[in-house]
Amino acid sequence: MVRKGHTGFVFKVALMGKILVTGAAGQIGTELVERLCSRYGRENIIATDLKFPHVPECEHGQMDVTSRDSVDEFFREHSIDSVYHLAAVLSARGEENPGRAFDVNANGTKNVLDASLRSGVKRVLIPSTIGVFGPQTPKRKVPVETVTRPVTMYGITKIFCELLGEYYFRKYRLDVRGLRLPGIISYKSPPGGGTTDYSIEMIVSAVKGKSYTCFLRSDTRLPMMYIPDAIESIIKLSEADGGKLIHRTDFNVSAFDFTPGELETELRKYFSGFSVEYRPDERQKIAETWPSTLDCRAAVDEWGFSPRFDMSRMVEDMVRNLSDQSSPAGKR
Ligand code: SER
């Protein structure tokens, strides 16, 4: 197979099978699939989701990760080399239906890892989350090794996935890797049921000229990252030299942090009349159990994590892209 490098020149990659993405229709999946297609060639990517994902750029199919039979059959029918396992139920939606969150996040991941093992998959990347932290975790500059006693079903299942991934690596030498993503901000496809989603909703409202009612308090500081950096980080970790990794499934990553109040102030630079009302709901309780800032040194040292966007560049880029989308030309 031939692919383009960062510098634009073409080089060869030894890839025997295909790259499978689960949760391909989600907030991260949609953009990861696009990026994988351009990096490895669309003929080498298979995008799957619970519903048939709308990804015309590559092969795509329906796969329910909670059904062991469905997962086994899919892996048997395709020659798969590596997996990006993104299918998950996020924090706020997980609290609405904890049983479903357990099934998708915990059983789904076990099904994917077992099928990977059986079919000779070389690498599985599973995003983790700041949701693995809990009320006893320190608030600032939280290192990878710290207290991880989450209180949401999302967090409980995700810390399980981190540990299960390490177990499969130690016991079966399956190369499982993962990174703890913060709130991810994006505009191409909507987020799905997270506590950090307020940030996207607030930017979208400002661009549409509407006021916004925020479900978190104005001073709730959380770690965040813009989607291009999230996608690059996921690919960078997946391509990193495994021999140099000391950690496996639990790298902290974050590019910046802010509070809803600070985001509101930043948006007023573009939309002077923009206003936000703060009406915290159940999601405030979730946010309060998470850290404000992370120590990402392990990711920097072991695989070169280097986000490009700070908060103001992210807001500028979001505002430009969302404005283009809502202009008459963008709607066509
Ligand atoms: N964005 C996620 C959530 O809010 C956290 O990783 O659930």
Boltz pocket constraint, residues with backbone or C-beta under 6 A from the ligand:
constraints:
  - pocket:
      binder: B
      contacts: [[A, 90], [A, 91], [A, 92], [A, 128], [A, 129], [A, 130], [A, 131], [A, 154], [A, 181], [A, 182], [A, 183], [A, 184], [A, 193], [A, 194], [A, 195], [A, 196], [A, 197]]
      max_distance: 6.0
